[in-house]
Amino acid sequence: MSFLLKLSLKAAIAERLIGKLDGITHVLPDADFFLSMYIVKDATCSSQIEGTRATMMDTLEMSAGVNVKDTDADDILFYIKALNYGTKRLKEFPFSLRFLLELHKELMDGARSSHISDLGEFRKSQKWIGGTTLQNAAFVP
């Protein structure tokens, strides 16, 4: 099967799934609630990639003030806050490097790891995942 045929097939599947998702939104009892839960789920999964151990339930409990034990849920709440800020900001400001740096500052301001980060600035040194040095790292972005 040629590359273009494979690509066309994948595009057709994606288009069908987007249509399916659009159809589902018309029958949801509360689309805003669905979207907010999706954002929490996405923020949780994304934060877990970075090493956060909190679950979606930990995040929902912390945001409701029900359970404020020492978990990583606050990291996820910072992510959600920054996402909501960015969504509103895009209505009046263009997507640009300046916007990304502003969003990074919003994400990290007050977060636990903000003491080791330059808020709203590009990194000045190489980072890595796994290993003790850049030479023995499992992954170097």
N, C-alpha and C positions, 0 to 999 in steps of 0.2 A: 504494500500500500504506500503510495507516495506521501511525501511530507504535507503537501497542500491538501490532499484528501483527508489525512489524519487531522490536520488543523481545522478543516471545515467541519468535520464530524464533531470535534470537541466544541467548536463554536456553536453548532446547532444544539448540542446537549445543554450547554450553558444558557443559551437563549430560552430553551424549553423550561429549564429549572427556574430562571428568573421570572418567566411568565407564571409558573406554578406558585412561586412565592408571592407575586403580585396578586394572584387570585385568592390566596389564603388571607391576605391582609383585608380583603373586602368582607370576609366572614368572621373576623376576629371580634369578640365583644368589646375589647378595649385595646386598640392598636398602640396607644401610647404606653400602656403597661407592658405589652409584649416587647416593644422597642427598649424600654428601660431595663427589662430583665435580660434582653439580648446584650445590651451594653455591659451589664454586670458580668454576664458569662464571658464575653469577649475580654473584658478587663482582667478577669480572674485567670483565664487561660494564658493571656499575654504575660501577666505578671509571674505566673508559675514558670514560664520559660526562663525568666530572670532569677529564679530561685525562691520566689515567694511560696510559702507553704499553706497560706490561708485558702479556705474553700469559698465557694460562692455563698454558702450559708453563713460562714463567719463574717463575710462582708455585709450581707443583708442585716444580720444581727447587730453589727457594730454601727451601721448607718441608722438603724432604728433606735439605738441606745439601749438595746436589750442586753447585749453581752459585749462588754468592752474589755475583755481579758487581753493580755498582751499577745497579740497575734500579728501576722503580717497584713491583716485586713486593711490597715490604714494605708498601706502602699497602693492597694487596689482602689481605695476611695480617692487617693490623689490622682490616679490614672483617670478615673471617671470624671473628677472635677476638671482636669485638664482637657479631656475630650469634649465636655459640655462647653467649656470656655472657647475652645478652638472652633466648634461648630457655630457658635454665636459670632465669634470674631470674623469668620470667613464671609459673613454677610456684608461686612464693611471694609475688609482688608484683603488684598490679593494673596494667593498662595505664593510664598517666596521663602528664601533662606531666612530673611528677617522674621517672617511669621513662624517658621520652625523653631528658631532660637527663642522667640517669645513664648511659644508653647512649651518648650523645654523648661524655661524659667517657671512657668505656671505649674508644671508637673512636679518640679523638684522643690519649690519654695515651701519649706516647713516639713518636708519628708525626712525620714530618718537618715537617708544617705546624702542629704544635701550638704552635710559638712565636708564631704570629700569630692564634691562636684563643683564645677564652675557654672553657676546657674546662668542659663541663656548664652552660653559660650561653646564654641567648638572645642573638643578635647585637644590638649597640647601634647599628649603622650599616647602611645599605642596601648590598647587594652587587649586582653586575651581571656579565654575560658579554659579552665582546667590546667593543671601543671603549676609549677612554682615560678617559672620564668617564661619569657617569650619563646625561648628555644625549645622547651619541652611542653609547650601548650597543646591542648587537644584541638583548639580552634583559635585562629587569629582572624578577626574580621578585616 
